Amino acid sequence: MPYTKPLAPQPYAKMRRLLKGYDFTGPSLAAILGCTAPTARDRIQHPEKLTLEDLDKLRRYGHVPLEEIKDAFER
């Protein structure tokens, strides 16, 4: 079997998994964040664009526990 390099860890992969784990889609996340569905889909794909205000809305209206949000940012 040929040697393949191990994949480098993706930044914010834990946050992406958290959003997917709570089954947030573009329209459902858009309703929580108060933005358009394409913007919400972009934030699912690129969680580094989430602001602190967005994370607070996820906690309050998306019912994601604060501990899980903190764990998603730990290395």
PDB file with one MODEL, atoms N, CA, C and O in Angstrom:
MODEL        1
ATOM      1  N   MET A   1       0.847  -1.165   0.000  1.00  0.00           N
ATOM      2  CA  MET A   1       0.000   0.000   0.000  1.00  0.00           C
ATOM      3  C   MET A   1       0.901   1.239   0.000  1.00  0.00           C
ATOM      4  O   MET A   1       1.848   1.311   0.783  1.00  0.00           O
ATOM      5  N   PRO A   2       0.618   2.202  -0.859  1.00  0.00           N
ATOM      6  CA  PRO A   2       1.463   3.390  -0.920  1.00  0.00           C
ATOM      7  C   PRO A   2       1.287   4.263   0.313  1.00  0.00           C
ATOM      8  O   PRO A   2       0.236   4.276   0.952  1.00  0.00           O
ATOM      9  N   TYR A   3       2.349   4.988   0.623  1.00  0.00           N
ATOM     10  CA  TYR A   3       2.325   5.881   1.772  1.00  0.00           C
ATOM     11  C   TYR A   3       1.539   7.146   1.419  1.00  0.00           C
ATOM     12  O   TYR A   3       1.737   7.739   0.358  1.00  0.00           O
ATOM     13  N   THR A   4       0.670   7.534   2.301  1.00  0.00           N
ATOM     14  CA  THR A   4      -0.041   8.807   2.145  1.00  0.00           C
ATOM     15  C   THR A   4       0.208   9.630   3.386  1.00  0.00           C
ATOM     16  O   THR A   4       0.263   9.108   4.500  1.00  0.00           O
ATOM     17  N   LYS A   5       0.357  10.918   3.178  1.00  0.00           N
ATOM     18  CA  LYS A   5       0.560  11.804   4.315  1.00  0.00           C
ATOM     19  C   LYS A   5      -0.720  11.910   5.124  1.00  0.00           C
ATOM     20  O   LYS A   5      -1.808  11.961   4.551  1.00  0.00           O
ATOM     21  N   PRO A   6      -0.609  11.946   6.449  1.00  0.00           N
ATOM     22  CA  PRO A   6      -1.815  12.172   7.253  1.00  0.00           C
ATOM     23  C   PRO A   6      -2.345  13.582   6.993  1.00  0.00           C
ATOM     24  O   PRO A   6      -1.580  14.524   6.784  1.00  0.00           O
ATOM     25  N   LEU A   7      -3.644  13.698   7.010  1.00  0.00           N
ATOM     26  CA  LEU A   7      -4.263  14.995   6.780  1.00  0.00           C
ATOM     27  C   LEU A   7      -3.996  15.928   7.952  1.00  0.00           C
ATOM     28  O   LEU A   7      -4.013  15.513   9.110  1.00  0.00           O
ATOM     29  N   ALA A   8      -3.752  17.182   7.637  1.00  0.00           N
ATOM     30  CA  ALA A   8      -3.549  18.187   8.684  1.00  0.00           C
ATOM     31  C   ALA A   8      -4.885  18.473   9.341  1.00  0.00           C
ATOM     32  O   ALA A   8      -5.915  18.482   8.667  1.00  0.00           O
ATOM     33  N   PRO A   9      -4.887  18.706  10.642  1.00  0.00           N
ATOM     34  CA  PRO A   9      -6.161  18.998  11.305  1.00  0.00           C
ATOM     35  C   PRO A   9      -6.757  20.304  10.772  1.00  0.00           C
ATOM     36  O   PRO A   9      -6.067  21.316  10.649  1.00  0.00           O
ATOM     37  N   GLN A  10      -8.022  20.256  10.466  1.00  0.00           N
ATOM     38  CA  GLN A  10      -8.721  21.426   9.953  1.00  0.00           C
ATOM     39  C   GLN A  10      -9.033  22.384  11.097  1.00  0.00           C
ATOM     40  O   GLN A  10      -9.492  21.955  12.155  1.00  0.00           O
ATOM     41  N   PRO A  11      -8.790  23.674  10.895  1.00  0.00           N
ATOM     42  CA  PRO A  11      -9.155  24.627  11.952  1.00  0.00           C
ATOM     43  C   PRO A  11     -10.671  24.708  12.083  1.00  0.00           C
ATOM     44  O   PRO A  11     -11.394  24.659  11.087  1.00  0.00           O
ATOM     45  N   TYR A  12     -11.126  24.829  13.273  1.00  0.00           N
ATOM     46  CA  TYR A  12     -12.548  24.949  13.596  1.00  0.00           C
ATOM     47  C   TYR A  12     -13.354  23.707  13.204  1.00  0.00           C
ATOM     48  O   TYR A  12     -14.565  23.801  13.007  1.00  0.00           O
ATOM     49  N   ALA A  13     -12.711  22.563  13.090  1.00  0.00           N
ATOM     50  CA  ALA A  13     -13.422  21.335  12.736  1.00  0.00           C
ATOM     51  C   ALA A  13     -14.415  20.941  13.831  1.00  0.00           C
ATOM     52  O   ALA A  13     -15.495  20.428  13.539  1.00  0.00           O
ATOM     53  N   LYS A  14     -14.043  21.183  15.097  1.00  0.00           N
ATOM     54  CA  LYS A  14     -14.953  20.836  16.196  1.00  0.00           C
ATOM     55  C   LYS A  14     -16.220  21.682  16.154  1.00  0.00           C
ATOM     56  O   LYS A  14     -17.313  21.183  16.420  1.00  0.00           O
ATOM     57  N   MET A  15     -16.073  22.964  15.819  1.00  0.00           N
ATOM     58  CA  MET A  15     -17.252  23.831  15.741  1.00  0.00           C
ATOM     59  C   MET A  15     -18.141  23.418  14.567  1.00  0.00           C
ATOM     60  O   MET A  15     -19.367  23.440  14.675  1.00  0.00           O
ATOM     61  N   ARG A  16     -17.527  23.044  13.458  1.00  0.00           N
ATOM     62  CA  ARG A  16     -18.298  22.584  12.306  1.00  0.00           C
ATOM     63  C   ARG A  16     -19.074  21.317  12.669  1.00  0.00           C
ATOM     64  O   ARG A  16     -20.243  21.169  12.311  1.00  0.00           O
ATOM     65  N   ARG A  17     -18.402  20.396  13.393  1.00  0.00           N
ATOM     66  CA  ARG A  17     -19.076  19.163  13.831  1.00  0.00           C
ATOM     67  C   ARG A  17     -20.201  19.455  14.816  1.00  0.00           C
ATOM     68  O   ARG A  17     -21.235  18.788  14.803  1.00  0.00           O
ATOM     69  N   LEU A  18     -19.994  20.453  15.670  1.00  0.00           N
ATOM     70  CA  LEU A  18     -21.037  20.834  16.626  1.00  0.00           C
ATOM     71  C   LEU A  18     -22.274  21.334  15.892  1.00  0.00           C
ATOM     72  O   LEU A  18     -23.392  20.938  16.224  1.00  0.00           O
ATOM     73  N   LEU A  19     -22.088  22.198  14.900  1.00  0.00           N
ATOM     74  CA  LEU A  19     -23.227  22.722  14.143  1.00  0.00           C
ATOM     75  C   LEU A  19     -23.932  21.618  13.368  1.00  0.00           C
ATOM     76  O   LEU A  19     -25.162  21.583  13.314  1.00  0.00           O
ATOM     77  N   LYS A  20     -23.166  20.725  12.774  1.00  0.00           N
ATOM     78  CA  LYS A  20     -23.764  19.607  12.036  1.00  0.00           C
ATOM     79  C   LYS A  20     -24.444  18.631  13.001  1.00  0.00           C
ATOM     80  O   LYS A  20     -25.477  18.050  12.670  1.00  0.00           O
ATOM     81  N   GLY A  21     -23.867  18.453  14.185  1.00  0.00           N
ATOM     82  CA  GLY A  21     -24.436  17.537  15.170  1.00  0.00           C
ATOM     83  C   GLY A  21     -25.794  17.986  15.677  1.00  0.00           C
ATOM     84  O   GLY A  21     -26.658  17.162  15.975  1.00  0.00           O
ATOM     85  N   TYR A  22     -25.976  19.282  15.773  1.00  0.00           N
ATOM     86  CA  TYR A  22     -27.281  19.812  16.183  1.00  0.00           C
ATOM     87  C   TYR A  22     -28.213  19.977  14.990  1.00  0.00           C
ATOM     88  O   TYR A  22     -29.292  20.556  15.116  1.00  0.00           O
ATOM     89  N   ASP A  23     -27.798  19.472  13.838  1.00  0.00           N
ATOM     90  CA  ASP A  23     -28.610  19.426  12.624  1.00  0.00           C
ATOM     91  C   ASP A  23     -29.038  20.813  12.162  1.00  0.00           C
ATOM     92  O   ASP A  23     -30.169  21.012  11.716  1.00  0.00           O
ATOM     93  N   PHE A  24     -28.112  21.774  12.276  1.00  0.00           N
ATOM     94  CA  PHE A  24     -28.388  23.104  11.755  1.00  0.00           C
ATOM     95  C   PHE A  24     -28.152  23.103  10.254  1.00  0.00           C
ATOM     96  O   PHE A  24     -27.085  22.704   9.785  1.00  0.00           O
ATOM     97  N   THR A  25     -29.138  23.547   9.511  1.00  0.00           N
ATOM     98  CA  THR A  25     -29.012  23.734   8.078  1.00  0.00           C
ATOM     99  C   THR A  25     -28.999  25.228   7.815  1.00  0.00           C
ATOM    100  O   THR A  25     -29.144  26.027   8.740  1.00  0.00           O
ATOM    101  N   GLY A  26     -28.827  25.603   6.571  1.00  0.00           N
ATOM    102  CA  GLY A  26     -28.811  27.018   6.232  1.00  0.00           C
ATOM    103  C   GLY A  26     -30.058  27.754   6.704  1.00  0.00           C
ATOM    104  O   GLY A  26     -29.944  28.757   7.410  1.00  0.00           O
ATOM    105  N   PRO A  27     -31.256  27.277   6.329  1.00  0.00           N
ATOM    106  CA  PRO A  27     -32.469  27.984   6.756  1.00  0.00           C
ATOM    107  C   PRO A  27     -32.711  27.961   8.270  1.00  0.00           C
ATOM    108  O   PRO A  27     -33.169  28.951   8.840  1.00  0.00           O
ATOM    109  N   SER A  28     -32.404  26.836   8.917  1.00  0.00           N
ATOM    110  CA  SER A  28     -32.655  26.783  10.364  1.00  0.00           C
ATOM    111  C   SER A  28     -31.683  27.680  11.127  1.00  0.00           C
ATOM    112  O   SER A  28     -32.071  28.336  12.094  1.00  0.00           O
ATOM    113  N   LEU A  29     -30.423  27.711  10.696  1.00  0.00           N
ATOM    114  CA  LEU A  29     -29.455  28.584  11.344  1.00  0.00           C
ATOM    115  C   LEU A  29     -29.741  30.047  11.020  1.00  0.00           C
ATOM    116  O   LEU A  29     -29.503  30.926  11.848  1.00  0.00           O
ATOM    117  N   ALA A  30     -30.249  30.309   9.823  1.00  0.00           N
ATOM    118  CA  ALA A  30     -30.597  31.688   9.443  1.00  0.00           C
ATOM    119  C   ALA A  30     -31.702  32.233  10.328  1.00  0.00           C
ATOM    120  O   ALA A  30     -31.689  33.412  10.681  1.00  0.00           O
ATOM    121  N   ALA A  31     -32.657  31.389  10.688  1.00  0.00           N
ATOM    122  CA  ALA A  31     -33.747  31.828  11.562  1.00  0.00           C
ATOM    123  C   ALA A  31     -33.217  32.177  12.954  1.00  0.00           C
ATOM    124  O   ALA A  31     -33.730  33.092  13.598  1.00  0.00           O
ATOM    125  N   ILE A  32     -32.218  31.472  13.410  1.00  0.00           N
ATOM    126  CA  ILE A  32     -31.654  31.724  14.731  1.00  0.00           C
ATOM    127  C   ILE A  32     -30.778  32.977  14.724  1.00  0.00           C
ATOM    128  O   ILE A  32     -30.855  33.806  15.630  1.00  0.00           O
ATOM    129  N   LEU A  33     -29.942  33.102  13.688  1.00  0.00           N
ATOM    130  CA  LEU A  33     -28.981  34.204  13.645  1.00  0.00           C
ATOM    131  C   LEU A  33     -29.581  35.492  13.096  1.00  0.00           C
ATOM    132  O   LEU A  33     -29.024  36.570  13.302  1.00  0.00           O
ATOM    133  N   GLY A  34     -30.701  35.394  12.404  1.00  0.00           N
ATOM    134  CA  GLY A  34     -31.311  36.584  11.829  1.00  0.00           C
ATOM    135  C   GLY A  34     -30.586  37.062  10.582  1.00  0.00           C
ATOM    136  O   GLY A  34     -30.433  38.265  10.366  1.00  0.00           O
ATOM    137  N   CYS A  35     -30.141  36.118   9.762  1.00  0.00           N
ATOM    138  CA  CYS A  35     -29.451  36.462   8.518  1.00  0.00           C
ATOM    139  C   CYS A  35     -30.090  35.651   7.387  1.00  0.00           C
ATOM    140  O   CYS A  35     -31.083  34.957   7.607  1.00  0.00           O
ATOM    141  N   THR A  36     -29.536  35.736   6.200  1.00  0.00           N
ATOM    142  CA  THR A  36     -30.080  34.987   5.075  1.00  0.00           C
ATOM    143  C   THR A  36     -29.545  33.559   5.092  1.00  0.00           C
ATOM    144  O   THR A  36     -28.540  33.268   5.740  1.00  0.00           O
ATOM    145  N   ALA A  37     -30.231  32.673   4.372  1.00  0.00           N
ATOM    146  CA  ALA A  37     -29.824  31.267   4.326  1.00  0.00           C
ATOM    147  C   ALA A  37     -28.440  31.084   3.697  1.00  0.00           C
ATOM    148  O   ALA A  37     -27.659  30.282   4.209  1.00  0.00           O
ATOM    149  N   PRO A  38     -28.095  31.795   2.605  1.00  0.00           N
ATOM    150  CA  PRO A  38     -26.731  31.631   2.075  1.00  0.00           C
ATOM    151  C   PRO A  38     -25.645  32.068   3.057  1.00  0.00           C
ATOM    152  O   PRO A  38     -24.579  31.454   3.113  1.00  0.00           O
ATOM    153  N   THR A  39     -25.905  33.116   3.825  1.00  0.00           N
ATOM    154  CA  THR A  39     -24.940  33.559   4.833  1.00  0.00           C
ATOM    155  C   THR A  39     -24.807  32.505   5.924  1.00  0.00           C
ATOM    156  O   THR A  39     -23.700  32.234   6.390  1.00  0.00           O
ATOM    157  N   ALA A  40     -25.910  31.916   6.332  1.00  0.00           N
ATOM    158  CA  ALA A  40     -25.871  30.882   7.371  1.00  0.00           C
ATOM    159  C   ALA A  40     -25.133  29.643   6.870  1.00  0.00           C
ATOM    160  O   ALA A  40     -24.363  29.046   7.622  1.00  0.00           O
ATOM    161  N   ARG A  41     -25.350  29.243   5.615  1.00  0.00           N
ATOM    162  CA  ARG A  41     -24.621  28.104   5.050  1.00  0.00           C
ATOM    163  C   ARG A  41     -23.125  28.393   5.016  1.00  0.00           C
ATOM    164  O   ARG A  41     -22.311  27.507   5.276  1.00  0.00           O
ATOM    165  N   ASP A  42     -22.763  29.636   4.694  1.00  0.00           N
ATOM    166  CA  ASP A  42     -21.354  30.020   4.674  1.00  0.00           C
ATOM    167  C   ASP A  42     -20.758  29.937   6.075  1.00  0.00           C
ATOM    168  O   ASP A  42     -19.600  29.548   6.232  1.00  0.00           O
ATOM    169  N   ARG A  43     -21.527  30.293   7.081  1.00  0.00           N
ATOM    170  CA  ARG A  43     -21.024  30.234   8.458  1.00  0.00           C
ATOM    171  C   ARG A  43     -20.920  28.801   8.952  1.00  0.00           C
ATOM    172  O   ARG A  43     -20.104  28.513   9.827  1.00  0.00           O
ATOM    173  N   ILE A  44     -21.728  27.896   8.411  1.00  0.00           N
ATOM    174  CA  ILE A  44     -21.574  26.480   8.760  1.00  0.00           C
ATOM    175  C   ILE A  44     -20.284  25.951   8.147  1.00  0.00           C
ATOM    176  O   ILE A  44     -19.539  25.218   8.797  1.00  0.00           O
ATOM    177  N   GLN A  45     -20.021  26.319   6.903  1.00  0.00           N
ATOM    178  CA  GLN A  45     -18.812  25.862   6.219  1.00  0.00           C
ATOM    179  C   GLN A  45     -17.542  26.531   6.756  1.00  0.00           C
ATOM    180  O   GLN A  45     -16.469  25.928   6.753  1.00  0.00           O
ATOM    181  N   HIS A  46     -17.670  27.767   7.212  1.00  0.00           N
ATOM    182  CA  HIS A  46     -16.527  28.530   7.721  1.00  0.00           C
ATOM    183  C   HIS A  46     -16.879  29.092   9.102  1.00  0.00           C
ATOM    184  O   HIS A  46     -17.198  30.275   9.220  1.00  0.00           O
ATOM    185  N   PRO A  47     -16.826  28.259  10.144  1.00  0.00           N
ATOM    186  CA  PRO A  47     -17.222  28.713  11.480  1.00  0.00           C
ATOM    187  C   PRO A  47     -16.350  29.820  12.052  1.00  0.00           C
ATOM    188  O   PRO A  47     -16.730  30.443  13.043  1.00  0.00           O
ATOM    189  N   GLU A  48     -15.199  30.082  11.459  1.00  0.00           N
ATOM    190  CA  GLU A  48     -14.369  31.173  11.964  1.00  0.00           C
ATOM    191  C   GLU A  48     -15.014  32.531  11.730  1.00  0.00           C
ATOM    192  O   GLU A  48     -14.584  33.530  12.308  1.00  0.00           O
ATOM    193  N   LYS A  49     -16.041  32.579  10.890  1.00  0.00           N
ATOM    194  CA  LYS A  49     -16.762  33.823  10.623  1.00  0.00           C
ATOM    195  C   LYS A  49     -17.868  34.089  11.648  1.00  0.00           C
ATOM    196  O   LYS A  49     -18.487  35.153  11.623  1.00  0.00           O
ATOM    197  N   LEU A  50     -18.120  33.146  12.539  1.00  0.00           N
ATOM    198  CA  LEU A  50     -19.132  33.353  13.576  1.00  0.00           C
ATOM    199  C   LEU A  50     -18.634  34.394  14.577  1.00  0.00           C
ATOM    200  O   LEU A  50     -17.487  34.344  15.019  1.00  0.00           O
ATOM    201  N   THR A  51     -19.496  35.320  14.923  1.00  0.00           N
ATOM    202  CA  THR A  51     -19.138  36.336  15.904  1.00  0.00           C
ATOM    203  C   THR A  51     -19.572  35.870  17.290  1.00  0.00           C
ATOM    204  O   THR A  51     -20.271  34.866  17.428  1.00  0.00           O
ATOM    205  N   LEU A  52     -19.152  36.605  18.304  1.00  0.00           N
ATOM    206  CA  LEU A  52     -19.588  36.280  19.668  1.00  0.00           C
ATOM    207  C   LEU A  52     -21.097  36.438  19.804  1.00  0.00           C
ATOM    208  O   LEU A  52     -21.740  35.687  20.537  1.00  0.00           O
ATOM    209  N   GLU A  53     -21.652  37.398  19.110  1.00  0.00           N
ATOM    210  CA  GLU A  53     -23.104  37.591  19.130  1.00  0.00           C
ATOM    211  C   GLU A  53     -23.803  36.374  18.512  1.00  0.00           C
ATOM    212  O   GLU A  53     -24.837  35.935  19.016  1.00  0.00           O
ATOM    213  N   ASP A  54     -23.251  35.833  17.434  1.00  0.00           N
ATOM    214  CA  ASP A  54     -23.817  34.634  16.822  1.00  0.00           C
ATOM    215  C   ASP A  54     -23.758  33.446  17.776  1.00  0.00           C
ATOM    216  O   ASP A  54     -24.712  32.675  17.879  1.00  0.00           O
ATOM    217  N   LEU A  55     -22.636  33.305  18.470  1.00  0.00           N
ATOM    218  CA  LEU A  55     -22.505  32.199  19.420  1.00  0.00           C
ATOM    219  C   LEU A  55     -23.488  32.348  20.576  1.00  0.00           C
ATOM    220  O   LEU A  55     -24.018  31.354  21.073  1.00  0.00           O
ATOM    221  N   ASP A  56     -23.732  33.576  21.002  1.00  0.00           N
ATOM    222  CA  ASP A  56     -24.706  33.816  22.061  1.00  0.00           C
ATOM    223  C   ASP A  56     -26.114  33.463  21.573  1.00  0.00           C
ATOM    224  O   ASP A  56     -26.908  32.906  22.331  1.00  0.00           O
ATOM    225  N   LYS A  57     -26.423  33.777  20.330  1.00  0.00           N
ATOM    226  CA  LYS A  57     -27.736  33.413  19.774  1.00  0.00           C
ATOM    227  C   LYS A  57     -27.876  31.906  19.655  1.00  0.00           C
ATOM    228  O   LYS A  57     -28.962  31.368  19.875  1.00  0.00           O
ATOM    229  N   LEU A  58     -26.790  31.211  19.310  1.00  0.00           N
ATOM    230  CA  LEU A  58     -26.829  29.752  19.271  1.00  0.00           C
ATOM    231  C   LEU A  58     -27.133  29.188  20.648  1.00  0.00           C
ATOM    232  O   LEU A  58     -27.888  28.226  20.791  1.00  0.00           O
ATOM    233  N   ARG A  59     -26.532  29.804  21.660  1.00  0.00           N
ATOM    234  CA  ARG A  59     -26.759  29.337  23.036  1.00  0.00           C
ATOM    235  C   ARG A  59     -28.189  29.600  23.473  1.00  0.00           C
ATOM    236  O   ARG A  59     -28.839  28.730  24.052  1.00  0.00           O
ATOM    237  N   ARG A  60     -28.680  30.806  23.192  1.00  0.00           N
ATOM    238  CA  ARG A  60     -30.009  31.181  23.680  1.00  0.00           C
ATOM    239  C   ARG A  60     -31.145  30.555  22.878  1.00  0.00           C
ATOM    240  O   ARG A  60     -32.052  29.935  23.433  1.00  0.00           O
ATOM    241  N   TYR A  61     -31.073  30.730  21.564  1.00  0.00           N
ATOM    242  CA  TYR A  61     -32.206  30.337  20.729  1.00  0.00           C
ATOM    243  C   TYR A  61     -32.015  28.982  20.046  1.00  0.00           C
ATOM    244  O   TYR A  61     -32.984  28.338  19.645  1.00  0.00           O
ATOM    245  N   GLY A  62     -30.754  28.557  19.920  1.00  0.00           N
ATOM    246  CA  GLY A  62     -30.487  27.258  19.325  1.00  0.00           C
ATOM    247  C   GLY A  62     -30.385  26.153  20.348  1.00  0.00           C
ATOM    248  O   GLY A  62     -30.290  24.977  19.995  1.00  0.00           O
ATOM    249  N   HIS A  63     -30.403  26.528  21.626  1.00  0.00           N
ATOM    250  CA  HIS A  63     -30.362  25.601  22.760  1.00  0.00           C
ATOM    251  C   HIS A  63     -29.122  24.715  22.737  1.00  0.00           C
ATOM    252  O   HIS A  63     -29.187  23.523  23.037  1.00  0.00           O
ATOM    253  N   VAL A  64     -27.983  25.322  22.374  1.00  0.00           N
ATOM    254  CA  VAL A  64     -26.702  24.632  22.435  1.00  0.00           C
ATOM    255  C   VAL A  64     -26.064  25.015  23.762  1.00  0.00           C
ATOM    256  O   VAL A  64     -25.880  26.202  24.030  1.00  0.00           O
ATOM    257  N   PRO A  65     -25.722  24.039  24.600  1.00  0.00           N
ATOM    258  CA  PRO A  65     -25.130  24.362  25.900  1.00  0.00           C
ATOM    259  C   PRO A  65     -23.802  25.108  25.763  1.00  0.00           C
ATOM    260  O   PRO A  65     -23.013  24.839  24.858  1.00  0.00           O
ATOM    261  N   LEU A  66     -23.575  26.038  26.669  1.00  0.00           N
ATOM    262  CA  LEU A  66     -22.369  26.856  26.653  1.00  0.00           C
ATOM    263  C   LEU A  66     -21.118  25.998  26.777  1.00  0.00           C
ATOM    264  O   LEU A  66     -20.096  26.312  26.168  1.00  0.00           O
ATOM    265  N   GLU A  67     -21.179  24.927  27.550  1.00  0.00           N
ATOM    266  CA  GLU A  67     -20.030  24.058  27.738  1.00  0.00           C
ATOM    267  C   GLU A  67     -19.617  23.415  26.414  1.00  0.00           C
ATOM    268  O   GLU A  67     -18.425  23.250  26.151  1.00  0.00           O
ATOM    269  N   GLU A  68     -20.589  23.051  25.585  1.00  0.00           N
ATOM    270  CA  GLU A  68     -20.255  22.443  24.300  1.00  0.00           C
ATOM    271  C   GLU A  68     -19.642  23.466  23.355  1.00  0.00           C
ATOM    272  O   GLU A  68     -18.749  23.129  22.577  1.00  0.00           O
ATOM    273  N   ILE A  69     -20.104  24.701  23.410  1.00  0.00           N
ATOM    274  CA  ILE A  69     -19.509  25.749  22.583  1.00  0.00           C
ATOM    275  C   ILE A  69     -18.082  26.008  23.018  1.00  0.00           C
ATOM    276  O   ILE A  69     -17.202  26.186  22.175  1.00  0.00           O
ATOM    277  N   LYS A  70     -17.834  26.032  24.338  1.00  0.00           N
ATOM    278  CA  LYS A  70     -16.465  26.228  24.843  1.00  0.00           C
ATOM    279  C   LYS A  70     -15.563  25.067  24.426  1.00  0.00           C
ATOM    280  O   LYS A  70     -14.420  25.281  24.021  1.00  0.00           O
ATOM    281  N   ASP A  71     -16.072  23.846  24.524  1.00  0.00           N
ATOM    282  CA  ASP A  71     -15.269  22.677  24.154  1.00  0.00           C
ATOM    283  C   ASP A  71     -14.926  22.685  22.670  1.00  0.00           C
ATOM    284  O   ASP A  71     -13.876  22.176  22.277  1.00  0.00           O
ATOM    285  N   ALA A  72     -15.788  23.250  21.849  1.00  0.00           N
ATOM    286  CA  ALA A  72     -15.529  23.278  20.408  1.00  0.00           C
ATOM    287  C   ALA A  72     -14.377  24.210  20.073  1.00  0.00           C
ATOM    288  O   ALA A  72     -13.792  24.085  18.997  1.00  0.00           O
ATOM    289  N   PHE A  73     -14.030  25.138  20.953  1.00  0.00           N
ATOM    290  CA  PHE A  73     -12.930  26.051  20.709  1.00  0.00           C
ATOM    291  C   PHE A  73     -11.651  25.646  21.400  1.00  0.00           C
ATOM    292  O   PHE A  73     -10.601  26.224  21.116  1.00  0.00           O
ATOM    293  N   GLU A  74     -11.693  24.678  22.294  1.00  0.00           N
ATOM    294  CA  GLU A  74     -10.474  24.212  22.949  1.00  0.00           C
ATOM    295  C   GLU A  74      -9.655  23.374  21.997  1.00  0.00           C
ATOM    296  O   GLU A  74     -10.186  22.717  21.101  1.00  0.00           O
ATOM    297  N   ARG A  75      -8.352  23.407  22.207  1.00  0.00           N
ATOM    298  CA  ARG A  75      -7.474  22.586  21.353  1.00  0.00           C
ATOM    299  C   ARG A  75      -6.999  21.377  22.082  1.00  0.00           C
ATOM    300  O   ARG A  75      -6.253  20.573  21.523  1.00  0.00           O
TER     301      ARG A  75
ENDMDL
END
